Amino acid sequence: MVILIRRAAAQLVLLSLMVATSLAAAADPLPVWELETPGNRVLLMGSVHFLRPADYPLRPGLDAAYEVADALVMEIDMSKVNPLAAQSTIAGLSVDPDGRDLAALIGQRDYAEVARKAEALGIPELLFQQVEPWFAALSITQLRMLQLGFDPAWGIETRISARAAQDGKPTMGLETIEEQLGFLDTLDPATQETFLMQSLEDAASVQDEVEGIVAAWRAGNTAALEDALLESLQSAPGLYEALLVRRNRNWVAPIRELTREDDNYLVIVGAMHLVGEDSVLAMLEDAGIPSRQLDDNDF
């Protein structure tokens, strides 16, 4: 009887190990890619800029990607941003240089529609009354996300930046605030208005969509991320070019330089920049630097 019990226990342990192994082998991919480099490691992580406390802790592989890195690269290195200077920059770019308010810029009829839709979402008219359409779009989107409990203070960049500061890891940016907002500020008036109207449409249905985006991001589901993040953007070619393609193209050279360094790097950019045919990854591959998507077992 003792021998039979021991055999049964051994079989149970073996079965448990087999199940654990099969589960590990079937691990979901991460929203993290590794570039093919001569010697160092360069990882690219797709981020979600707005998250909730409930979205933590992160998957082990995301923490492991941070641990691998000797230095971090983000869209903007907020550790080097002077808050007062940034506020001044945003204030200068967000308003019309000729002093026109939003109603004058898009017309009274369209402005009335914007005000009506914003009111239905509980967004005060004062929030966007005096700014240009592109900034009104950003403001409405951000406030709507806050209403739903999603906060940039819990976004990937914010949390990892704080961790890097505590650990003494160096950080750097791919662009400045002026450059990032400049892509929007220089959009033609029609594209800016399209951006505003699209943002209002998205804000009305964003709750279910953002839940799906976060779930797809956690699972590293690139097909779902591409559909969720790029579909509406691709319907506005001017916006797609300014927000995505031009910025991705600008990032290729500095990221390529990282592959020639000795240190290991973690590059963190919005997830939409890492999916689709115009992604940074696709552009890097065209430049001769292929990548592979990682999972938790790659660390």
C-alpha positions in Angstrom: 0.0 0.0 0.0 2.8 2.4 0.9 4.5 1.7 -2.4 1.2 2.3 -4.3 0.7 5.6 -2.5 4.2 6.7 -3.3 3.8 5.8 -6.9 0.5 7.7 -7.0 2.1 10.7 -5.4 5.0 10.6 -7.9 2.6 10.3 -10.8 0.7 13.3 -9.4 3.9 15.4 -9.1 4.9 14.4 -12.6 1.4 15.3 -13.9 1.6 18.7 -12.1 5.0 19.4 -13.7 3.7 18.4 -17.1 0.7 20.8 -16.7 3.0 23.6 -15.5 5.3 23.0 -18.5 2.5 23.0 -21.0 1.0 26.2 -19.4 4.4 27.9 -19.6 4.8 26.8 -23.2 1.4 28.3 -24.1 2.1 31.7 -22.4 0.5 34.7 -24.0 2.8 37.0 -25.9 3.8 40.2 -24.2 3.4 43.7 -25.7 7.2 43.6 -25.9 9.5 43.0 -28.8 13.2 42.4 -29.0 15.3 43.8 -31.8 18.0 41.7 -33.5 21.2 43.3 -32.4 25.0 42.5 -32.7 25.5 42.3 -28.9 23.2 44.2 -26.6 19.5 43.8 -25.9 17.0 46.5 -27.1 13.4 45.8 -26.1 10.4 47.8 -27.3 7.4 47.9 -25.1 3.9 49.0 -26.2 2.3 51.1 -23.4 -1.1 52.2 -22.4 -1.0 55.8 -21.3 -4.0 55.6 -19.0 -4.5 52.8 -16.6 -6.2 52.1 -13.2 -4.8 50.8 -9.9 -6.8 47.6 -10.6 -4.6 47.0 -13.7 -1.6 46.3 -11.4 0.5 44.3 -10.8 1.8 44.1 -14.3 2.6 40.7 -15.9 5.9 39.3 -14.8 7.5 39.7 -18.2 6.9 43.5 -18.2 8.7 43.8 -14.9 11.4 41.5 -16.3 11.8 43.8 -19.4 12.4 46.7 -17.0 15.0 44.7 -15.1 16.9 43.8 -18.3 17.4 47.5 -19.2 20.4 49.6 -18.2 18.5 52.7 -19.5 15.0 53.6 -20.6 13.9 55.5 -23.7 10.4 57.0 -23.8 8.4 59.2 -26.2 9.2 62.2 -23.9 11.6 62.1 -21.0 9.5 63.7 -18.4 12.3 63.7 -15.9 14.0 66.4 -17.9 10.8 68.5 -18.5 10.5 71.8 -16.5 6.8 71.8 -15.5 6.4 75.6 -15.8 8.1 75.7 -19.2 5.9 72.8 -20.3 2.8 74.6 -19.2 3.9 77.7 -21.0 4.5 75.7 -24.2 1.1 74.0 -24.0 -0.6 77.3 -23.4 1.1 78.9 -26.3 0.4 76.0 -28.8 -3.2 75.3 -27.7 -4.7 78.7 -28.6 -5.2 80.3 -31.9 -2.4 82.9 -32.6 -5.0 85.3 -34.0 -7.1 85.1 -30.8 -10.1 83.2 -32.4 -12.1 80.9 -30.1 -13.2 77.4 -31.0 -16.6 78.5 -32.3 -14.8 81.0 -34.7 -12.4 78.3 -35.9 -15.0 75.6 -36.7 -18.1 77.6 -37.2 -21.1 78.2 -35.0 -23.1 75.2 -36.3 -20.3 72.6 -35.7 -19.5 74.2 -32.4 -23.1 73.8 -31.2 -22.8 70.1 -32.0 -19.5 69.8 -30.1 -21.0 71.6 -27.1 -24.1 69.4 -27.2 -22.2 66.1 -27.4 -19.8 67.2 -24.7 -22.6 68.2 -22.4 -24.1 64.7 -22.9 -20.8 63.3 -21.6 -20.7 65.6 -18.6 -17.8 67.6 -20.1 -18.0 71.4 -19.4 -17.9 73.7 -22.3 -15.3 75.9 -20.6 -12.8 73.1 -21.0 -12.5 73.7 -24.8 -14.2 77.0 -25.5 -11.0 79.0 -26.0 -8.6 76.4 -27.6 -7.9 75.1 -31.0 -9.7 71.9 -32.3 -6.8 69.5 -31.8 -6.3 70.6 -28.2 -10.1 70.4 -27.5 -9.9 66.8 -28.8 -7.1 65.9 -26.4 -8.8 67.6 -23.5 -12.1 65.8 -24.1 -10.4 62.4 -24.4 -8.4 62.9 -21.3 -11.3 64.1 -19.2 -13.5 61.2 -20.4 -10.8 58.7 -19.5 -10.6 60.2 -16.0 -14.3 60.0 -15.7 -14.0 56.2 -16.3 -11.3 55.8 -13.7 -8.3 55.7 -16.1 -5.5 58.0 -15.0 -2.2 58.9 -16.6 -0.7 58.8 -13.1 -1.2 55.0 -13.4 0.0 54.8 -17.0 3.0 52.7 -17.9 5.4 55.6 -18.5 4.5 57.4 -15.3 5.0 54.3 -13.1 8.1 53.1 -14.8 9.6 56.6 -14.8 9.1 56.8 -11.1 10.7 53.4 -10.7 13.7 54.4 -12.8 14.2 57.5 -10.7 14.1 55.5 -7.5 16.6 52.9 -9.0 18.9 55.5 -10.6 18.4 54.3 -14.1 19.0 56.9 -16.8 16.2 57.9 -19.1 16.0 59.7 -22.4 13.3 60.8 -24.9 12.6 60.3 -28.6 11.0 63.7 -28.9 10.2 66.9 -26.9 6.8 68.2 -25.8 7.1 70.9 -28.5 7.7 68.3 -31.2 4.9 66.0 -30.1 2.3 68.7 -29.8 3.6 70.4 -32.9 2.5 67.5 -35.1 -1.1 68.3 -34.0 -0.8 72.1 -33.9 0.3 72.2 -37.6 -2.6 70.0 -38.9 -4.7 71.8 -41.4 -8.1 73.1 -40.0 -10.2 70.4 -41.6 -8.1 67.6 -40.2 -8.2 69.3 -36.7 -11.9 69.4 -36.8 -12.1 65.8 -38.0 -9.9 64.9 -35.0 -12.2 66.8 -32.6 -15.4 65.2 -34.0 -13.9 61.7 -34.0 -12.7 62.2 -30.4 -16.3 63.1 -29.4 -17.7 60.0 -31.1 -15.1 57.8 -29.5 -15.7 59.3 -26.1 -19.3 58.3 -26.2 -18.4 54.6 -26.6 -14.9 54.5 -25.1 -15.8 52.5 -21.9 -16.2 49.1 -23.6 -13.5 49.9 -26.1 -10.8 50.8 -23.6 -11.6 47.7 -21.6 -10.9 45.7 -24.7 -7.8 47.6 -25.5 -6.3 47.0 -22.0 -7.2 43.3 -22.3 -5.6 43.0 -25.7 -2.6 44.9 -24.4 -2.1 42.6 -21.4 -2.4 39.5 -23.7 0.0 41.0 -26.3 -2.8 40.5 -28.9 -1.4 42.6 -31.8 -4.3 41.9 -34.2 -6.8 43.1 -31.6 -4.7 46.2 -30.8 -4.3 47.0 -34.4 -8.1 46.9 -35.0 -8.9 48.9 -31.8 -6.1 51.5 -32.0 -5.7 52.2 -35.8 -9.1 51.6 -37.4 -10.6 55.1 -36.7 -7.2 56.8 -37.1 -6.8 55.3 -40.6 -10.1 56.8 -41.7 -8.5 60.3 -41.3 -5.3 60.1 -43.5 -3.9 63.5 -42.4 -4.2 62.6 -38.8 -2.8 59.1 -39.3 0.2 60.6 -41.1 0.8 63.2 -38.4 0.1 61.2 -35.2 1.7 58.0 -36.3 3.7 57.7 -39.6 5.8 60.8 -39.3 6.6 60.2 -35.6 7.4 56.6 -36.2 9.7 57.6 -39.1 11.5 60.1 -36.8 12.1 57.4 -34.2 13.8 54.8 -36.4 17.2 56.5 -36.5 17.6 57.0 -32.7 16.3 53.5 -32.0 18.7 52.0 -34.6 21.6 53.7 -32.8 20.7 51.9 -29.6 21.4 48.6 -31.3 25.0 49.6 -31.7 25.6 50.4 -28.0 26.9 48.1 -25.3 24.1 48.9 -22.8 20.7 47.2 -22.8 17.7 49.5 -23.5 14.0 49.4 -22.9 12.1 51.7 -25.3 8.5 52.5 -24.2 6.1 54.0 -26.7 2.3 54.0 -27.1 1.1 50.5 -28.3 -0.3 52.0 -31.5 3.2 52.7 -32.6 4.1 49.0 -32.6 1.3 47.5 -34.6 0.2 47.7 -38.2 2.1 48.1 -41.5 3.4 51.5 -40.6 4.7 50.6 -37.2 8.1 51.4 -35.8 8.8 47.7 -35.9 7.9 47.5 -39.6 10.1 50.5 -40.4 13.0 49.1 -38.4 12.7 45.8 -40.3 12.8 47.7 -43.6 16.0 49.2 -42.2 17.5 45.8 -41.7 16.6 45.3 -38.0 14.1 42.5 -37.5 12.3 41.8 -34.2 10.5 39.1 -32.4 7.6 39.3 -29.9 8.5 38.0 -26.4 6.5 36.2 -23.8 7.0 35.8 -20.0 9.2 32.7 -20.6 11.8 34.8 -22.5 13.2 36.2 -19.3 
